[in-house]
Amino acid sequence: MRLGIDASNLRAGGGLTHLTNLLAAGEPRHARIDRVVVWAWEGLLERLPQREWLELRHEAALDAALPRRLWWQRHTLPRLARAACDLLFAPGGSAPHGFAPLVTMSRNMLPFEARELRRYGASAMTLRLLLLRTAQARSFRRCDGLIFLSAYARRAVEAELGRHPRASVIPHGMEQRFRIPPRPARRLEACSAADPLRLLYVSIVDAYKHQWQVAEAVAALRAEGLPLAIDFVGPAYPPALRRLRAAMARLDPAGAFLRHPGAVPHDALAQVYRDAELFVFASSCENMPNVLLEAMAAGLPIACSDRGPMPEVLGETGALFDPESASSIAAALRGLARDADRRGRLAQAAQQRALGYSWERCARDTFAFLRSVFDAHRRAA
């Protein structure tokens, strides 16, 4: 079997990480896949590994603006795929017409959760997400196989679109560099305003990430006398960043304990986790929370949102809270901050749980699923 991969709409973030690690860790020949062809833009091809069974094809149209890339995917890719592969995998979620068998992935929950979508009001972001929902719903309904990253995502999407006849849940893996041994948990009595317990929240500042609620919670605990400080690390959606900055200016005008240093290069994130003592994750909408998994692997005690797939990923190895309630967040943080022994136990348990998420397992399960879809399509034909 010859496998084609449409990487035309993988431009940043989890999609790039997934494909890079899938091809680096995978052995597709174990699933009787002899050849893998990837169509992608030049910057992505430079990041992909060199494997004897892997053919990397550069398409100039994929270096161009979005309209030209969409035209290429819709009109050129099906012809190329018919000549080069027996099954086409489109991990970006939106897949081309005119080729079968086809497998795609559900990567983004925002278009499928109305409550989260309403956070953007009448905006260009809302329009973009609605268009994405239309495109992905069409792809999901007509594809021959569909991969979800979490059981939660499968339930939520299938509740909207109906049950897919051939779907599988295959979570992402975790890079080895994030697997950091847990550090000794510092007791709160050893902390001070000058040397506070170091909290960390890594994520884009966005409407569904609720960083301002976390800021309210940390400020309330500081007012109680708990020596805490938090860094909000990540890029930002401008309207959400304005809301966070307004909260920070009101709660901590001197910038003593609420900080937003901005984005950090991905290859520097492991050190950011290493320097932290307690991780906070307050998202209310995720498909597969890679950042949460990174914090688990990095041996950090975690206070986490109780929404979406977060309880599925974290299990009982962290303290859960309502991400839209500052008092709920404060209660979870207070309990962890005051109990160093519990922080130590949870950090150990979370890291152990993170061991179940490996790129080797992800690659093995993905190639096996792709082969099973091809075999089923051939039998039906």
C-alpha positions in Angstrom: 0.0 0.0 0.0 1.2 3.5 -0.8 0.1 6.3 1.6 -0.2 9.9 0.6 -0.3 12.7 3.2 -1.8 16.1 2.5 0.1 18.6 4.7 -1.1 21.6 2.7 -3.0 23.2 5.6 -0.5 22.3 8.4 1.0 25.7 9.1 1.8 25.8 12.8 1.2 24.3 16.3 0.0 20.9 17.0 -0.4 19.8 13.4 3.3 20.3 12.6 4.3 18.6 15.8 2.0 15.7 15.1 3.2 15.0 11.5 6.9 15.5 12.4 6.8 13.0 15.3 4.5 10.6 13.4 7.1 10.2 10.6 10.1 10.2 12.9 8.7 7.6 15.3 6.7 5.5 12.9 7.5 2.2 11.0 4.7 2.1 8.4 6.0 -1.1 6.9 4.8 -2.9 10.1 1.3 -2.0 8.8 2.2 -3.2 5.3 2.6 0.4 4.0 5.5 0.4 1.6 5.7 4.1 0.6 4.7 7.4 2.2 4.4 10.5 0.0 4.0 14.0 1.7 2.8 17.1 -0.2 3.7 20.2 1.8 5.1 23.7 1.8 8.9 24.3 1.9 9.2 25.3 5.5 7.4 22.1 6.7 9.4 19.8 4.4 12.6 21.1 6.0 11.4 20.0 9.4 10.4 16.4 8.4 12.8 13.5 8.9 14.6 11.6 6.2 13.4 8.0 6.0 14.0 5.5 3.2 10.3 4.9 2.8 9.4 8.6 2.8 9.1 10.8 -0.3 8.8 14.6 0.3 7.2 16.6 -2.5 7.4 20.4 -2.6 4.5 22.2 -4.2 5.1 25.9 -5.0 1.4 26.6 -4.6 1.6 25.6 -0.9 4.1 28.5 -0.3 1.5 31.0 -1.5 -1.5 32.7 0.1 -4.5 30.8 1.4 -6.8 31.0 -1.7 -4.1 29.5 -4.0 -3.5 26.7 -1.4 -7.2 25.9 -1.3 -7.4 25.8 -5.1 -4.4 23.4 -5.2 -5.9 21.1 -2.6 -9.3 21.0 -4.3 -8.2 20.8 -8.0 -4.6 19.6 -8.2 -4.1 17.2 -5.2 -6.8 14.6 -6.3 -5.0 14.1 -9.6 -1.6 13.8 -8.0 -2.9 11.4 -5.3 -4.5 9.1 -7.9 -1.1 8.7 -9.5 1.0 8.4 -6.3 -1.0 6.7 -3.6 -3.7 4.1 -2.6 -5.0 6.1 0.4 -4.9 9.8 1.2 -4.5 11.0 4.8 -5.4 14.7 5.4 -4.4 15.3 9.1 -5.4 19.0 8.9 -9.1 18.3 9.2 -10.2 19.8 5.8 -9.8 17.2 3.0 -10.0 17.4 -0.8 -12.8 16.1 -2.9 -12.3 13.6 -5.7 -10.2 10.9 -4.0 -11.0 7.7 -2.1 -10.2 6.2 0.3 -9.7 9.3 2.4 -8.9 9.6 6.1 -8.8 12.9 8.1 -8.6 14.1 11.7 -10.6 16.2 14.1 -8.1 18.7 15.5 -10.1 21.8 16.6 -13.1 21.8 18.9 -14.0 25.5 18.7 -16.1 25.2 15.5 -18.2 22.4 17.1 -18.9 23.9 20.6 -21.5 26.7 20.3 -20.9 28.0 23.8 -17.3 28.5 23.1 -17.9 30.0 19.7 -20.2 32.7 21.2 -17.3 34.1 23.2 -16.1 35.8 20.0 -19.3 37.7 19.3 -19.8 39.3 15.9 -16.2 39.2 14.7 -13.9 38.0 12.0 -12.9 35.1 14.3 -16.5 33.9 14.5 -16.9 34.0 10.7 -13.6 32.1 10.3 -14.7 29.4 12.8 -18.1 29.0 11.1 -16.4 28.5 7.7 -14.1 26.0 9.3 -17.0 24.1 10.8 -18.7 23.9 7.4 -15.5 22.7 5.7 -14.6 20.2 8.4 -18.2 18.8 8.7 -18.2 18.2 5.0 -14.9 16.4 5.2 -15.9 14.3 8.3 -19.1 13.1 6.7 -17.6 11.9 3.5 -14.3 10.6 4.6 -13.7 6.8 4.8 -11.9 7.0 8.2 -11.8 9.6 10.9 -9.3 10.0 13.7 -10.1 11.8 17.0 -7.5 12.8 19.5 -9.6 12.2 22.6 -12.8 10.3 23.5 -14.3 13.6 24.5 -13.8 15.1 21.1 -15.3 12.0 19.5 -18.5 12.3 21.6 -18.8 16.0 21.0 -18.3 15.9 17.3 -20.5 12.8 16.7 -23.2 14.4 18.8 -23.3 17.2 16.2 -22.7 15.3 13.0 -23.8 11.7 13.8 -21.7 8.6 14.4 -19.0 7.9 11.9 -18.9 4.3 10.7 -15.1 4.0 10.9 -13.5 6.2 13.5 -10.7 5.8 16.1 -9.4 7.7 19.1 -5.6 8.0 18.8 -4.0 10.6 21.1 -0.8 12.5 20.4 2.4 11.4 22.0 4.9 13.4 24.1 8.4 14.4 23.2 11.2 13.0 25.4 12.6 16.4 26.2 9.6 17.3 28.2 10.0 14.2 30.5 11.7 15.9 33.5 12.0 14.2 36.9 9.7 15.8 39.5 11.5 18.3 41.7 11.1 18.3 45.5 8.0 20.2 46.5 8.9 23.4 48.4 6.8 24.0 51.5 4.8 27.3 51.5 6.6 28.3 54.7 9.8 28.4 52.8 8.3 30.9 50.3 8.1 34.7 50.6 6.9 37.7 48.7 10.5 38.0 47.4 10.8 34.3 46.6 7.2 33.2 45.9 5.9 29.8 44.9 6.3 29.9 41.1 3.1 29.2 39.2 3.0 28.7 35.4 0.2 28.9 32.8 1.5 28.0 29.2 -1.1 28.7 26.5 -2.2 31.3 24.0 -4.1 34.1 25.7 -7.6 33.6 24.2 -11.3 33.9 24.9 -11.6 30.3 26.1 -8.4 30.2 28.1 -9.6 32.4 31.0 -6.2 33.8 32.1 -8.0 36.8 33.7 -9.9 34.4 36.0 -6.6 32.8 37.0 -5.2 36.3 37.7 -8.2 37.1 39.9 -7.6 33.9 41.9 -3.9 34.4 42.4 -4.5 38.0 43.5 -7.1 36.8 46.0 -4.6 34.3 47.4 -1.9 37.0 47.7 -4.4 39.1 49.7 -4.8 36.2 52.0 -1.0 36.2 52.6 0.0 33.3 50.3 3.2 34.1 48.5 2.4 33.1 45.0 3.4 34.5 41.6 2.4 33.4 38.1 3.8 33.7 34.6 1.3 33.5 31.7 3.5 32.3 28.8 2.3 32.2 25.2 1.2 34.3 22.3 -2.2 36.1 22.3 -5.4 36.8 20.5 -5.5 40.7 20.8 -9.0 41.1 22.4 -8.2 38.5 25.0 -4.8 40.1 25.7 -6.4 43.4 26.3 -8.7 41.8 28.9 -5.8 40.1 30.6 -3.7 43.3 30.7 -6.6 45.2 32.2 -7.0 42.6 34.9 -3.2 42.6 35.6 -3.1 46.5 35.8 -6.0 46.5 38.2 -4.9 43.6 40.4 -1.1 44.1 40.4 -0.2 47.5 39.0 3.5 47.1 40.1 3.8 43.8 38.2 5.0 42.0 41.3 3.2 38.7 40.9 1.2 38.7 37.6 3.5 38.5 34.5 2.9 37.9 30.8 6.4 37.5 29.2 4.8 36.6 25.9 5.5 33.7 23.6 8.5 31.4 24.1 10.1 29.3 21.3 8.9 25.7 21.4 12.5 24.4 21.9 12.8 26.6 25.0 9.6 25.4 26.7 11.1 22.5 28.5 13.3 24.9 30.6 10.2 27.0 31.3 8.5 23.9 32.8 11.6 23.0 34.7 11.7 26.5 36.4 8.0 26.3 37.6 6.6 24.7 40.8 2.9 24.5 40.1 1.1 24.4 36.8 -2.3 26.0 36.0 -4.5 25.2 33.0 -7.8 26.9 32.7 -9.0 26.2 29.2 -12.7 25.4 28.6 -12.3 24.1 25.1 -9.7 21.6 23.8 -9.5 18.6 21.5 -6.2 17.2 22.9 -4.6 19.5 25.5 -0.9 19.0 24.5 0.2 21.7 27.0 -1.4 19.9 29.8 0.3 16.7 28.8 3.6 18.5 28.6 3.2 19.8 32.2 2.3 16.2 33.3 5.4 14.8 31.7 7.5 17.6 33.2 6.7 16.5 36.7 4.6 19.4 37.8 1.7 19.4 40.2 -1.3 20.6 38.3 -4.5 22.6 39.0 -6.7 22.2 35.9 -10.0 23.0 34.3 -12.8 20.4 34.7 -14.1 21.0 31.1 -13.7 19.0 27.9 -11.1 16.3 27.7 -9.0 17.6 30.6 -10.4 15.1 33.2 -9.9 12.3 30.6 -6.2 13.2 30.2 -5.3 14.2 33.8 -7.4 11.6 35.6 -7.1 11.9 39.3 -3.5 13.2 39.2 -4.4 16.9 39.7 -6.9 19.3 41.3 -9.8 20.3 39.1 -11.7 23.6 39.1 -14.4 25.5 37.2 -12.3 27.7 34.7 -14.9 30.5 34.7 -14.9 30.9 38.5 -12.1 32.7 40.2 -13.2 31.4 43.6 -13.1 27.8 42.3 -9.6 28.3 40.8 -8.5 29.9 44.1 -9.7 27.0 46.1 -7.8 24.5 44.0 -4.6 26.6 44.1 -5.0 27.2 47.9 -5.2 23.4 48.6 -2.2 22.6 46.5 -0.1 25.5 47.7 -0.6 24.7 51.4 0.1 21.0 51.0 3.6 20.3 49.7 3.3 16.6 50.2 0.2 16.4 48.1 1.9 18.4 45.4 4.7 15.9 45.4 2.4 12.9 45.2 0.3 14.4 42.3 3.4 15.4 40.4 4.7 11.8 40.5 1.3 10.4 39.6 0.8 12.8 36.7 4.2 12.0 35.2 3.6 8.3 35.5 0.3 8.8 33.7 2.0 10.8 30.9 4.2 7.8 30.1 1.1 6.3 28.4 1.3 9.0 25.7 4.2 8.2 23.3 4.8 9.0 19.7 5.8 5.4 19.0 2.3 4.3 20.2 0.6 7.1 18.3 2.5 6.2 15.0 1.8 2.5 15.4 -1.9 3.0 16.0 -2.2 5.6 13.2 -0.6 3.5 10.5 -2.5 0.4 11.6 -5.8 2.4 11.4 -4.9 3.8 8.0 -4.2 0.3 6.7 -7.5 -1.0 8.1 -9.4 1.7 6.3 -7.7 0.8 3.0 -8.4 -2.9 3.5 -12.1 -2.2 4.3 -12.4 0.1 1.2 -10.9 -2.6 -1.0 -13.2 -5.3 0.4 -16.2 -3.1 -0.2 -15.1 -2.3 -3.8 
